Amino acid sequence: MKKGLLRFAAVAALSLAAFSTGAARAADMALDAITKAGVLKVAVPQDFPPFGSVGADMQPKGYDIDMAGLIAEKLGVKVELVPVTSANRIPYLTTGKVDLIISSLGKNPDREKVIDFSDAYAPFYNGVFGPADIAVKDAAGLSGKTIGVTRGAIEDIELTKIAPADATLKRYEDNNGTISAFMSGQVDLIATGNVVAAAIIAMNPPKKPEPKFLIKNSPCYVGLNKDEPKLLAKVNEIIAAAKKDGSLAKISNTWLGIDLPADL
């Protein structure tokens, strides 16, 4: 009886090891599957200029759009752009609707439990912005104020941790909703990225969003599913080459009007 149990345990262990190895091998075939299909499906923003928006010709444009095109070109495949929101971009990846997320995606411990990240490809920071007549220097100054945020975005996550109990966070489903709320006076302040604040200023609104305080410095990363080391290595290789040959700096200057930071 004891020998039979030992034999069963050994067979079960071998079967489990074989299953784990097979699952890892299958996951690691992501790059091969993309190459074979000839298409790279990328989750991109459509309401977050200058990273992603829709032009007058109804075509997507922006930093992330160019980045998706660059990676697809270097992989030798066509790019299929899949518009997403801040809230659904990670589910689109984990359910297999896209191969990559290139959607001004910041990194944090909670997200790292679910997906993997490439090296940084774009500079970005999040902060609280508001008109000159509202004096706010830190999170404590948000007491009694109403702040607009995009649901699920990094500033929503971080501000939820530090905002006073009597501060009101109004969450909107996309960045257009958050921007509209600020410009129409529905909120006192807006928590967003520096590039969004710059885009609002370019619209010449009555109340310009001046920076109040930094929430988080959060460069943008490409998001990938877990256990895809070959695809991750290839994406990082493409990003490194683009930094070295100046093509990434060109994208940054085109859409952000700045060179890439030396420490990106």
PADRENZA-97612 format. One record per residue: residue number from 1; residue in one letter; x, y, z of N, C-alpha, C in turn. Coordinates in nm, 3 decimals. Atoms other than C-alpha are relative to their C-alpha. Layout:
<lomars>
NUM; A; X; Y; Z; X; Y; Z; X; Y; Z .
...
</lomars>
This chain:
<lomars>
1; M; 0.083; -0.120; 0.000; 0.000; 0.000; 0.000; 0.087; 0.126; 0.000 .
2; K; -0.087; -0.116; -0.012; 0.281; 0.238; 0.096; 0.073; 0.025; -0.133 .
3; K; -0.067; -0.014; 0.129; 0.465; 0.167; -0.233; -0.094; 0.058; -0.104 .
4; G; 0.099; -0.050; 0.095; 0.146; 0.231; -0.426; -0.024; 0.149; 0.017 .
5; L; 0.019; -0.142; -0.026; 0.096; 0.567; -0.258; 0.118; 0.082; -0.048 .
6; L; -0.121; -0.071; 0.045; 0.456; 0.665; -0.326; 0.004; 0.010; -0.152 .
7; R; 0.000; 0.000; 0.147; 0.421; 0.565; -0.692; -0.101; 0.102; -0.053 .
8; F; 0.104; -0.095; 0.041; 0.098; 0.766; -0.721; 0.048; 0.144; 0.018 .
9; A; -0.049; -0.135; -0.027; 0.260; 1.071; -0.562; 0.105; 0.042; -0.103 .
10; A; -0.105; -0.030; 0.098; 0.558; 1.046; -0.798; -0.060; 0.032; -0.136 .
11; V; 0.066; -0.023; 0.130; 0.334; 1.020; -1.105; -0.072; 0.135; 0.001 .
12; A; 0.071; -0.127; -0.010; 0.123; 1.314; -0.983; 0.095; 0.118; -0.008 .
13; A; -0.100; -0.108; 0.002; 0.434; 1.528; -0.927; 0.053; 0.021; -0.141 .
14; L; -0.050; -0.011; 0.137; 0.565; 1.449; -1.274; -0.105; 0.061; -0.092 .
15; S; 0.108; -0.054; 0.082; 0.227; 1.527; -1.429; -0.016; 0.150; 0.023 .
16; L; 0.011; -0.142; -0.032; 0.209; 1.860; -1.247; 0.115; 0.078; -0.060 .
17; A; -0.118; -0.067; 0.056; 0.562; 1.949; -1.355; -0.014; 0.013; -0.151 .
18; A; 0.019; -0.003; 0.146; 0.481; 1.859; -1.714; -0.104; 0.103; -0.039 .
19; F; 0.105; -0.098; 0.029; 0.163; 2.068; -1.703; 0.054; 0.142; 0.014 .
20; S; -0.056; -0.133; -0.024; 0.348; 2.368; -1.556; 0.095; 0.039; -0.111 .
21; T; -0.094; -0.027; 0.107; 0.623; 2.340; -1.814; -0.073; 0.027; -0.131 .
22; G; 0.078; -0.020; 0.122; 0.368; 2.308; -2.093; -0.070; 0.134; -0.001 .
23; A; 0.069; -0.129; -0.009; 0.173; 2.610; -1.970; 0.096; 0.115; -0.023 .
24; A; -0.101; -0.105; 0.018; 0.489; 2.819; -1.948; 0.045; 0.008; -0.145 .
25; R; -0.044; 0.004; 0.139; 0.595; 2.704; -2.295; -0.106; 0.063; -0.091 .
26; A; 0.110; -0.055; 0.081; 0.251; 2.794; -2.435; -0.005; 0.151; 0.013 .
27; A; 0.001; -0.144; -0.022; 0.262; 3.138; -2.276; 0.116; 0.068; -0.071 .
28; D; -0.119; -0.058; 0.060; 0.611; 3.196; -2.410; -0.007; 0.001; -0.153 .
29; M; 0.017; 0.003; 0.144; 0.480; 3.139; -2.763; -0.071; 0.125; -0.052 .
30; A; 0.073; -0.121; 0.039; 0.311; 3.483; -2.766; 0.067; 0.071; -0.117 .
31; L; -0.073; -0.068; 0.108; 0.582; 3.638; -2.985; -0.013; -0.078; -0.130 .
32; D; 0.013; 0.082; 0.120; 0.571; 3.345; -3.227; -0.141; 0.010; -0.059 .
33; A; 0.139; -0.009; 0.047; 0.191; 3.369; -3.246; -0.025; 0.132; -0.072 .
34; I; 0.015; -0.131; 0.064; 0.207; 3.740; -3.330; 0.067; 0.001; -0.137 .
35; T; -0.074; 0.006; 0.126; 0.469; 3.680; -3.597; -0.074; -0.084; -0.104 .
36; K; 0.071; 0.089; 0.091; 0.269; 3.394; -3.747; -0.128; 0.066; -0.052 .
37; A; 0.124; -0.066; 0.039; -0.055; 3.597; -3.750; 0.027; 0.122; -0.089 .
38; G; -0.034; -0.119; 0.078; 0.125; 3.896; -3.902; -0.068; 0.126; 0.049 .
39; V; 0.074; -0.114; -0.056; -0.072; 4.130; -3.674; 0.033; 0.015; 0.148 .
40; L; -0.019; -0.033; -0.141; 0.006; 4.301; -3.344; -0.120; 0.082; 0.046 .
41; K; 0.118; -0.070; -0.051; -0.309; 4.398; -3.154; 0.040; 0.081; 0.124 .
42; V; -0.047; -0.089; -0.106; -0.242; 4.698; -2.931; -0.114; 0.085; 0.056 .
43; A; 0.096; -0.086; -0.068; -0.466; 4.867; -2.674; 0.057; 0.140; 0.007 .
44; V; -0.046; -0.139; 0.004; -0.435; 5.244; -2.725; -0.110; 0.094; 0.048 .
45; P; 0.102; -0.097; -0.042; -0.609; 5.553; -2.584; -0.056; 0.075; -0.120 .
46; Q; 0.060; -0.081; 0.105; -0.849; 5.753; -2.798; -0.050; 0.134; 0.053 .
47; D; 0.053; -0.123; -0.062; -0.935; 6.032; -2.552; 0.105; 0.066; 0.089 .
48; F; -0.106; -0.045; -0.089; -0.598; 6.121; -2.407; 0.114; 0.065; -0.078 .
49; P; -0.107; -0.068; 0.073; -0.404; 6.367; -2.623; 0.105; 0.054; 0.096 .
50; P; -0.053; 0.035; 0.132; -0.119; 6.388; -2.696; 0.040; -0.148; -0.014 .
51; F; -0.035; 0.142; 0.011; -0.083; 6.013; -2.625; -0.090; -0.074; -0.098 .
52; G; 0.090; 0.065; 0.095; -0.390; 5.911; -2.821; -0.130; 0.075; -0.012 .
53; S; 0.127; -0.066; 0.026; -0.684; 6.085; -2.982; -0.039; -0.026; -0.144 .
54; V; 0.048; 0.018; 0.137; -0.887; 6.091; -3.302; 0.006; 0.135; -0.071 .
55; G; -0.017; -0.124; 0.073; -0.796; 6.353; -3.561; -0.123; 0.038; -0.081 .
56; A; 0.111; -0.047; 0.084; -1.021; 6.553; -3.793; -0.031; -0.098; -0.112 .
57; D; 0.020; 0.100; 0.106; -0.972; 6.277; -4.051; -0.052; -0.133; 0.056 .
58; M; 0.053; 0.117; -0.070; -1.112; 6.029; -3.793; 0.103; -0.111; 0.017 .
59; Q; -0.107; 0.096; -0.018; -0.775; 5.855; -3.776; 0.066; 0.021; 0.137 .
60; P; -0.069; -0.016; -0.129; -0.599; 5.784; -3.442; 0.137; 0.065; -0.017 .
61; K; -0.130; -0.066; 0.005; -0.295; 5.994; -3.366; 0.051; 0.020; 0.143 .
62; G; -0.057; -0.027; -0.131; -0.054; 6.052; -3.078; 0.126; -0.080; 0.027 .
63; Y; -0.125; 0.065; -0.042; 0.257; 5.934; -2.897; -0.016; -0.152; 0.003 .
64; D; 0.019; 0.144; -0.014; 0.115; 5.591; -2.814; -0.032; -0.066; -0.134 .
65; I; 0.031; 0.053; 0.133; -0.014; 5.544; -3.168; 0.129; -0.021; -0.078 .
66; D; -0.129; 0.012; 0.069; 0.333; 5.611; -3.309; 0.085; -0.111; 0.062 .
67; M; -0.078; 0.104; -0.068; 0.488; 5.382; -3.047; -0.049; -0.139; -0.040 .
68; A; 0.057; 0.128; 0.043; 0.251; 5.099; -3.139; 0.046; -0.032; -0.142 .
69; G; -0.045; 0.019; 0.138; 0.341; 5.149; -3.505; 0.146; -0.036; -0.008 .
70; L; -0.145; 0.028; -0.001; 0.713; 5.148; -3.427; 0.027; -0.144; 0.039 .
71; I; -0.023; 0.137; -0.046; 0.698; 4.820; -3.237; -0.047; -0.101; -0.105 .
72; A; 0.050; 0.090; 0.104; 0.485; 4.654; -3.505; 0.095; -0.004; -0.119 .
73; E; -0.094; -0.008; 0.113; 0.724; 4.775; -3.775; 0.126; -0.082; 0.028 .
74; K; -0.123; 0.073; -0.035; 1.026; 4.633; -3.591; -0.026; -0.150; 0.013 .
75; L; 0.035; 0.143; -0.006; 0.842; 4.302; -3.543; -0.030; -0.055; -0.139 .
76; G; 0.029; 0.043; 0.137; 0.768; 4.296; -3.914; -0.144; -0.042; -0.021 .
77; V; 0.142; 0.034; 0.012; 0.389; 4.281; -3.869; -0.083; 0.127; -0.013 .
78; K; 0.093; -0.112; 0.004; 0.085; 4.504; -3.919; -0.049; 0.030; 0.141 .
79; V; 0.053; -0.037; -0.131; -0.056; 4.696; -3.625; -0.152; 0.012; -0.008 .
80; E; 0.145; -0.015; -0.014; -0.421; 4.668; -3.518; -0.025; 0.077; 0.129 .
81; L; 0.022; -0.086; -0.116; -0.517; 4.954; -3.287; -0.138; -0.027; 0.060 .
82; V; 0.126; 0.029; -0.070; -0.783; 4.873; -3.026; -0.023; 0.109; 0.105 .
83; P; 0.024; -0.108; -0.096; -0.926; 5.181; -2.847; -0.047; -0.054; 0.135 .
84; V; 0.038; 0.042; -0.136; -0.955; 5.140; -2.469; -0.013; 0.122; 0.090 .
85; T; 0.004; -0.102; -0.104; -1.027; 5.342; -2.155; 0.099; -0.040; 0.109 .
86; S; -0.089; 0.033; -0.112; -0.817; 5.358; -1.839; -0.052; -0.121; 0.077 .
87; A; 0.059; 0.107; -0.081; -1.060; 5.118; -1.671; 0.006; -0.137; -0.067 .
88; N; 0.009; 0.133; 0.064; -1.071; 4.843; -1.935; 0.126; -0.046; -0.072 .
89; R; -0.118; 0.037; 0.079; -0.721; 4.840; -2.083; 0.067; -0.127; 0.053 .
90; I; -0.062; 0.122; -0.054; -0.582; 4.573; -1.845; -0.089; -0.123; -0.023 .
91; P; 0.085; 0.115; 0.035; -0.887; 4.343; -1.880; 0.008; -0.039; -0.148 .
92; Y; -0.015; 0.032; 0.143; -0.850; 4.369; -2.260; 0.125; -0.084; -0.022 .
93; L; -0.124; 0.076; 0.015; -0.495; 4.238; -2.223; -0.015; -0.140; 0.059 .
94; T; 0.003; 0.128; -0.069; -0.562; 3.961; -1.973; -0.103; -0.097; -0.060 .
95; T; 0.098; 0.087; 0.065; -0.860; 3.829; -2.171; 0.036; -0.030; -0.145 .
96; G; -0.048; 0.035; 0.132; -0.660; 3.810; -2.492; -0.054; 0.083; -0.115 .
97; K; 0.052; -0.085; 0.107; -0.833; 4.090; -2.683; 0.113; 0.080; -0.067 .
98; V; -0.117; -0.069; 0.055; -0.494; 4.259; -2.732; 0.127; -0.072; 0.043 .
99; D; -0.129; 0.060; -0.034; -0.129; 4.154; -2.728; 0.081; 0.090; 0.093 .
100; L; -0.075; -0.097; -0.079; 0.009; 4.473; -2.570; -0.092; 0.115; 0.040 .
101; I; 0.063; -0.127; -0.035; -0.110; 4.781; -2.385; 0.104; 0.109; -0.023 .
102; I; -0.082; -0.121; 0.015; 0.044; 5.106; -2.510; -0.097; 0.115; 0.016 .
103; S; 0.108; -0.094; -0.031; -0.189; 5.349; -2.337; 0.036; 0.081; 0.124 .
104; S; -0.049; -0.083; -0.111; 0.007; 5.588; -2.110; -0.011; -0.074; 0.133 .
105; L; 0.017; 0.089; -0.115; 0.024; 5.300; -1.862; 0.112; 0.018; 0.101 .
106; G; -0.097; -0.010; -0.107; 0.196; 5.362; -1.530; 0.014; -0.132; 0.075 .
107; K; -0.028; 0.125; -0.072; 0.347; 5.092; -1.309; -0.028; 0.019; 0.149 .
108; N; 0.017; 0.001; -0.146; 0.239; 5.010; -0.952; -0.007; -0.145; 0.048 .
109; P; -0.005; 0.137; -0.051; 0.257; 4.704; -0.724; -0.124; -0.083; -0.029 .
110; D; 0.123; 0.074; 0.027; -0.108; 4.608; -0.772; -0.005; -0.047; -0.145 .
111; R; 0.000; 0.038; 0.142; -0.077; 4.610; -1.150; 0.108; -0.104; -0.029 .
112; E; -0.109; 0.096; 0.023; 0.252; 4.419; -1.132; -0.037; -0.142; 0.042 .
113; K; 0.047; 0.133; -0.036; 0.066; 4.131; -0.969; -0.077; -0.065; -0.114 .
114; V; 0.090; 0.048; 0.105; -0.151; 4.100; -1.279; 0.069; -0.008; -0.136 .
115; I; -0.065; -0.005; 0.131; 0.067; 4.197; -1.578; 0.148; 0.034; 0.017 .
116; D; -0.140; -0.039; 0.002; 0.430; 4.257; -1.673; 0.016; 0.133; -0.074 .
117; F; -0.026; -0.130; 0.060; 0.586; 4.584; -1.785; 0.134; 0.000; -0.073 .
118; S; -0.124; -0.019; 0.073; 0.848; 4.678; -2.040; 0.083; 0.106; 0.070 .
119; D; -0.073; -0.119; -0.043; 1.117; 4.940; -1.987; -0.085; 0.122; -0.036 .
120; A; 0.076; -0.122; 0.026; 0.983; 5.296; -1.983; 0.026; 0.051; -0.142 .
121; Y; -0.016; -0.053; 0.135; 0.919; 5.453; -2.322; -0.043; 0.146; -0.013 .
122; A; 0.045; -0.140; 0.008; 0.766; 5.795; -2.239; -0.001; 0.063; 0.138 .
123; P; 0.005; -0.071; -0.129; 0.795; 6.057; -1.964; -0.142; 0.043; 0.033 .
124; F; 0.134; -0.039; -0.042; 0.487; 6.132; -1.761; 0.000; 0.020; 0.151 .
125; Y; 0.021; -0.011; -0.144; 0.394; 6.266; -1.419; -0.143; 0.044; 0.025 .
126; N; 0.137; -0.030; -0.039; 0.066; 6.305; -1.239; 0.001; 0.103; 0.113 .
127; G; 0.008; -0.100; -0.104; -0.037; 6.597; -1.025; -0.141; 0.054; 0.014 .
128; V; 0.126; -0.073; -0.017; -0.320; 6.814; -0.900; 0.018; 0.138; -0.060 .
129; F; -0.005; -0.127; 0.069; -0.392; 7.119; -1.112; -0.129; 0.077; 0.027 .
130; G; 0.120; -0.081; -0.021; -0.630; 7.408; -1.069; 0.027; 0.146; -0.030 .
131; P; -0.015; -0.143; 0.029; -0.692; 7.780; -1.123; 0.083; 0.072; 0.105 .
132; A; -0.091; -0.075; -0.086; -0.466; 8.043; -0.970; -0.065; 0.042; 0.132 .
133; D; 0.065; -0.050; -0.121; -0.728; 8.155; -0.716; -0.028; -0.109; 0.104 .
134; I; 0.012; 0.107; -0.100; -0.730; 7.815; -0.541; 0.139; -0.036; 0.049 .
135; A; -0.133; 0.024; -0.058; -0.432; 7.784; -0.307; 0.007; -0.139; 0.061 .
136; V; -0.020; 0.136; -0.049; -0.334; 7.420; -0.264; 0.148; -0.036; -0.022 .
137; K; -0.142; 0.035; 0.010; 0.021; 7.303; -0.189; 0.027; -0.148; 0.023 .
138; D; -0.020; 0.141; -0.031; -0.028; 6.944; -0.075; -0.136; -0.067; 0.016 .
139; A; 0.125; 0.076; -0.012; -0.287; 6.673; -0.014; -0.091; 0.057; 0.108 .
140; A; 0.081; -0.055; -0.109; -0.401; 6.836; 0.311; -0.083; 0.118; -0.049 .
141; G; 0.070; -0.116; 0.054; -0.502; 7.143; 0.110; -0.123; -0.035; -0.081 .
142; L; 0.118; 0.043; 0.075; -0.765; 6.937; -0.072; -0.125; -0.006; 0.087 .
143; S; 0.112; 0.004; -0.094; -0.985; 6.950; 0.238; -0.113; 0.091; -0.048 .
144; G; 0.116; -0.078; 0.041; -1.333; 7.060; 0.136; -0.010; 0.025; -0.149 .
145; K; -0.002; -0.023; 0.145; -1.245; 7.063; -0.234; -0.059; -0.120; -0.076 .
146; T; 0.048; 0.104; 0.090; -1.393; 6.865; -0.523; 0.101; -0.016; -0.112 .
147; I; -0.108; 0.026; 0.097; -1.137; 6.699; -0.750; -0.050; -0.101; -0.104 .
148; G; 0.038; 0.090; 0.107; -1.208; 6.541; -1.087; 0.114; -0.094; -0.036 .
149; V; -0.100; 0.099; 0.038; -1.025; 6.218; -1.175; -0.062; -0.098; -0.100 .
150; T; 0.047; 0.104; 0.091; -1.050; 5.952; -1.445; 0.004; -0.134; 0.073 .
151; R; 0.013; 0.125; -0.076; -1.170; 5.624; -1.296; 0.106; -0.102; -0.043 .
152; G; -0.098; 0.103; 0.026; -0.893; 5.364; -1.267; 0.137; 0.050; -0.041 .
153; A; -0.130; -0.056; 0.038; -0.614; 5.599; -1.372; 0.091; 0.007; 0.122 .
154; I; -0.098; 0.001; -0.109; -0.295; 5.622; -1.165; -0.029; 0.110; 0.102 .
155; E; 0.028; -0.109; -0.093; -0.398; 5.959; -1.017; -0.123; -0.032; 0.087 .
156; D; 0.114; 0.044; -0.079; -0.730; 5.807; -0.904; 0.048; -0.092; 0.113 .
157; I; -0.051; 0.097; -0.099; -0.548; 5.522; -0.728; 0.082; 0.070; 0.109 .
158; E; -0.091; -0.064; -0.097; -0.284; 5.744; -0.564; -0.071; 0.105; 0.084 .
159; L; 0.068; -0.105; -0.075; -0.513; 6.032; -0.468; -0.098; -0.058; 0.102 .
160; T; 0.090; 0.067; -0.094; -0.757; 5.793; -0.303; 0.072; -0.032; 0.130 .
161; K; -0.079; 0.034; -0.119; -0.475; 5.699; -0.064; 0.029; 0.121; 0.089 .
162; I; -0.053; -0.115; -0.077; -0.380; 6.053; 0.040; -0.099; 0.114; 0.021 .
163; A; 0.096; -0.110; -0.012; -0.689; 6.276; 0.004; -0.065; 0.000; 0.138 .
164; P; 0.071; -0.007; -0.129; -0.849; 6.401; 0.329; -0.141; -0.056; -0.011 .
165; A; 0.133; 0.063; -0.001; -1.177; 6.243; 0.431; -0.109; 0.092; -0.053 .
166; D; 0.104; -0.093; 0.045; -1.373; 6.560; 0.351; 0.026; 0.054; -0.141 .
167; A; -0.019; -0.034; 0.141; -1.229; 6.592; -0.001; -0.091; -0.090; -0.082 .
168; T; 0.091; 0.077; 0.085; -1.465; 6.479; -0.277; 0.068; -0.032; -0.133 .
169; L; -0.056; 0.041; 0.129; -1.323; 6.276; -0.566; -0.116; -0.037; -0.092 .
170; K; 0.102; 0.031; 0.100; -1.554; 6.283; -0.866; 0.066; -0.077; -0.113 .
171; R; -0.063; 0.089; 0.098; -1.470; 5.993; -1.096; -0.080; -0.002; -0.130 .
172; Y; 0.061; 0.001; 0.133; -1.537; 6.003; -1.469; 0.058; -0.117; -0.079 .
173; E; -0.036; 0.124; 0.069; -1.522; 5.712; -1.711; 0.115; 0.016; -0.099 .
174; D; -0.111; -0.022; 0.092; -1.273; 5.871; -1.950; 0.055; 0.141; 0.020 .
175; N; -0.067; -0.129; -0.020; -1.041; 6.169; -1.977; -0.081; 0.116; -0.056 .
176; N; 0.084; -0.107; 0.052; -1.283; 6.368; -2.191; -0.101; 0.045; 0.104 .
177; G; 0.095; -0.033; -0.105; -1.535; 6.350; -1.909; 0.065; 0.079; 0.112 .
178; T; -0.073; -0.069; -0.107; -1.274; 6.459; -1.653; 0.035; 0.142; -0.042 .
179; I; -0.036; -0.133; 0.052; -1.155; 6.750; -1.869; -0.124; 0.089; -0.007 .
180; S; 0.125; -0.077; 0.013; -1.513; 6.863; -1.941; -0.050; 0.046; 0.137 .
181; A; 0.045; -0.035; -0.135; -1.595; 6.857; -1.569; 0.080; 0.118; 0.054 .
182; F; -0.082; -0.112; -0.047; -1.302; 7.089; -1.494; -0.033; 0.128; -0.076 .
183; M; 0.023; -0.120; 0.081; -1.368; 7.327; -1.782; -0.138; 0.059; 0.022 .
184; S; 0.136; -0.050; -0.023; -1.738; 7.354; -1.698; -0.024; 0.041; 0.145 .
185; G; 0.013; -0.042; -0.139; -1.672; 7.421; -1.329; -0.069; -0.099; 0.091 .
186; Q; 0.063; 0.101; -0.086; -1.821; 7.096; -1.198; 0.091; -0.045; 0.113 .
187; V; -0.097; 0.033; -0.104; -1.502; 7.037; -0.998; 0.092; 0.120; 0.022 .
188; D; -0.091; -0.110; -0.032; -1.262; 7.275; -0.825; 0.137; -0.021; -0.063 .
189; L; -0.134; 0.036; 0.043; -0.946; 7.092; -0.927; -0.006; -0.124; -0.088 .
190; I; -0.008; 0.121; 0.082; -0.834; 6.819; -1.164; 0.130; -0.072; 0.033 .
191; A; -0.119; 0.082; -0.022; -0.592; 6.535; -1.091; 0.025; -0.076; -0.130 .
192; T; -0.026; 0.058; 0.132; -0.430; 6.428; -1.415; 0.148; 0.006; -0.032 .
193; G; -0.139; -0.006; 0.043; -0.110; 6.408; -1.613; 0.039; 0.138; -0.048 .
194; N; -0.050; -0.130; 0.042; 0.107; 6.704; -1.702; -0.037; 0.032; -0.145 .
195; V; 0.030; -0.026; 0.141; 0.038; 6.658; -2.072; -0.148; 0.034; -0.020 .
196; V; 0.143; -0.032; 0.009; -0.339; 6.671; -2.018; -0.022; 0.145; 0.042 .
197; A; 0.010; -0.138; -0.045; -0.305; 6.994; -1.823; 0.048; 0.096; -0.110 .
198; A; -0.051; -0.082; 0.110; -0.097; 7.135; -2.110; -0.101; 0.009; -0.114 .
199; A; 0.101; 0.002; 0.107; -0.366; 7.032; -2.358; -0.118; 0.089; 0.036 .
200; I; 0.110; -0.086; -0.044; -0.632; 7.209; -2.150; 0.039; 0.146; -0.015 .
201; I; -0.049; -0.138; 0.012; -0.422; 7.526; -2.137; -0.003; 0.045; -0.145 .
202; A; -0.001; -0.032; 0.144; -0.390; 7.511; -2.517; -0.139; 0.037; -0.050 .
203; M; 0.138; -0.035; 0.038; -0.771; 7.539; -2.534; -0.037; 0.140; 0.046 .
204; N; 0.019; -0.136; -0.051; -0.738; 7.878; -2.361; -0.130; 0.015; 0.080 .
205; P; 0.123; -0.008; -0.081; -1.008; 7.817; -2.096; 0.003; 0.120; 0.094 .
206; P; 0.004; -0.113; -0.094; -1.124; 8.091; -1.856; 0.085; -0.025; 0.125 .
207; K; -0.080; 0.037; -0.116; -0.962; 7.902; -1.569; 0.107; -0.098; -0.045 .
208; K; -0.110; 0.085; 0.047; -0.620; 7.763; -1.655; 0.047; -0.093; 0.114 .
209; P; -0.045; 0.096; -0.103; -0.499; 7.448; -1.470; 0.148; 0.015; 0.032 .
210; E; -0.138; -0.016; -0.045; -0.184; 7.556; -1.289; 0.037; -0.118; 0.091 .
211; P; -0.041; 0.111; -0.088; 0.022; 7.285; -1.112; -0.006; 0.039; 0.146 .
212; K; 0.010; -0.024; -0.144; -0.050; 7.260; -0.741; 0.101; -0.087; 0.076 .
213; F; -0.102; 0.086; -0.061; 0.148; 6.955; -0.627; 0.009; -0.131; -0.078 .
214; L; -0.027; 0.126; 0.070; 0.300; 6.634; -0.762; -0.063; -0.116; 0.077 .
215; I; 0.051; 0.123; -0.061; 0.117; 6.308; -0.697; 0.102; -0.111; -0.018 .
216; K; -0.093; 0.109; 0.027; 0.355; 6.068; -0.865; 0.069; 0.020; -0.134 .
217; N; -0.072; 0.005; 0.126; 0.626; 6.059; -1.125; -0.019; -0.140; -0.057 .
218; S; 0.042; 0.131; 0.050; 0.502; 5.778; -1.345; 0.025; -0.012; -0.150 .
219; P; -0.026; 0.019; 0.144; 0.675; 5.711; -1.679; -0.094; -0.104; -0.058 .
220; C; 0.090; 0.094; 0.068; 0.479; 5.514; -1.935; 0.075; -0.128; -0.039 .
221; Y; -0.056; 0.131; 0.032; 0.541; 5.143; -1.992; -0.095; -0.075; -0.093 .
222; V; 0.083; 0.092; 0.077; 0.418; 4.883; -2.238; -0.043; -0.112; 0.093 .
223; G; 0.052; 0.108; -0.083; 0.194; 4.630; -2.063; -0.009; -0.130; -0.078 .
224; L; 0.006; 0.133; 0.062; 0.223; 4.257; -2.140; -0.059; -0.099; 0.099 .
225; N; 0.046; 0.107; -0.087; 0.067; 3.942; -2.004; 0.118; -0.064; 0.073 .
226; K; -0.102; 0.072; -0.075; 0.260; 3.746; -1.743; 0.054; -0.118; -0.080 .
227; D; -0.063; 0.120; 0.057; 0.501; 3.472; -1.852; 0.012; 0.004; -0.152 .
228; E; -0.029; -0.013; 0.143; 0.579; 3.607; -2.199; 0.141; 0.058; -0.017 .
229; P; -0.136; -0.056; -0.002; 0.959; 3.651; -2.164; 0.057; 0.032; -0.137 .
230; K; -0.053; -0.028; 0.135; 1.037; 3.630; -2.536; -0.057; 0.130; -0.055 .
231; L; 0.063; -0.123; 0.048; 0.788; 3.904; -2.621; 0.050; 0.120; 0.079 .
232; L; -0.049; -0.108; -0.085; 0.900; 4.116; -2.326; 0.142; 0.040; -0.040 .
233; A; -0.138; -0.029; 0.040; 1.266; 4.086; -2.427; 0.005; 0.072; -0.134 .
234; K; 0.001; -0.063; 0.133; 1.184; 4.181; -2.786; -0.049; 0.143; 0.009 .
235; V; 0.051; -0.137; -0.016; 0.980; 4.486; -2.683; 0.106; 0.088; 0.064 .
236; N; -0.107; -0.078; -0.063; 1.261; 4.602; -2.453; 0.116; 0.026; -0.096 .
237; E; -0.105; -0.017; 0.101; 1.511; 4.549; -2.734; -0.038; 0.112; -0.097 .
238; I; 0.047; -0.103; 0.093; 1.301; 4.768; -2.964; 0.004; 0.138; 0.066 .
239; I; -0.002; -0.128; -0.073; 1.265; 5.041; -2.699; 0.142; 0.051; 0.016 .
240; A; -0.141; -0.039; -0.018; 1.641; 5.042; -2.628; 0.059; 0.051; -0.131 .
241; A; -0.052; -0.042; 0.130; 1.722; 5.067; -2.999; -0.059; 0.135; -0.040 .
242; A; 0.067; -0.126; 0.035; 1.468; 5.350; -3.045; 0.056; 0.117; 0.081 .
243; K; -0.065; -0.104; -0.081; 1.629; 5.544; -2.759; 0.137; 0.033; -0.058 .
244; K; -0.137; -0.018; 0.050; 1.974; 5.492; -2.909; 0.004; 0.069; -0.135 .
245; D; -0.007; -0.056; 0.135; 1.894; 5.581; -3.270; -0.078; 0.130; -0.016 .
246; G; 0.069; -0.129; 0.004; 1.682; 5.887; -3.184; -0.145; -0.005; -0.044 .
247; S; 0.139; 0.007; 0.048; 1.349; 5.759; -3.316; -0.101; 0.023; 0.113 .
248; L; 0.090; -0.025; -0.112; 1.193; 5.767; -2.969; 0.002; 0.148; 0.040 .
249; A; -0.010; -0.143; -0.027; 1.323; 6.120; -2.910; -0.083; 0.080; -0.101 .
250; K; 0.079; -0.067; 0.104; 1.158; 6.219; -3.239; -0.148; -0.007; 0.034 .
251; I; 0.140; 0.014; -0.039; 0.823; 6.082; -3.119; -0.031; 0.093; 0.118 .
252; S; 0.020; -0.085; -0.117; 0.864; 6.266; -2.788; -0.008; 0.148; -0.039 .
253; N; 0.001; -0.140; 0.044; 0.942; 6.596; -2.958; -0.125; 0.033; -0.080 .
254; T; 0.120; -0.022; 0.082; 0.652; 6.555; -3.199; -0.123; 0.021; 0.087 .
255; W; 0.123; -0.002; -0.076; 0.388; 6.498; -2.933; 0.008; 0.070; 0.135 .
256; L; -0.014; -0.064; -0.131; 0.528; 6.634; -2.605; 0.077; 0.130; -0.007 .
257; G; -0.080; -0.122; 0.015; 0.757; 6.906; -2.738; 0.123; 0.001; 0.088 .
258; I; -0.118; 0.010; -0.086; 1.042; 6.779; -2.519; 0.086; -0.118; -0.043 .
259; D; -0.088; 0.115; 0.020; 1.346; 6.555; -2.549; -0.028; -0.105; 0.106 .
260; L; 0.013; 0.102; -0.104; 1.349; 6.227; -2.365; 0.090; 0.032; 0.118 .
261; P; -0.087; -0.019; -0.116; 1.477; 6.264; -2.008; 0.117; -0.099; -0.003 .
262; A; -0.119; 0.086; 0.004; 1.827; 6.121; -1.970; -0.018; -0.126; 0.085 .
263; D; 0.017; 0.114; -0.091; 1.711; 5.892; -1.689; -0.122; -0.086; -0.032 .
264; L; 0.118; 0.080; 0.034; 1.409; 5.746; -1.871; 0.040; -0.144; -0.026 .
</lomars>
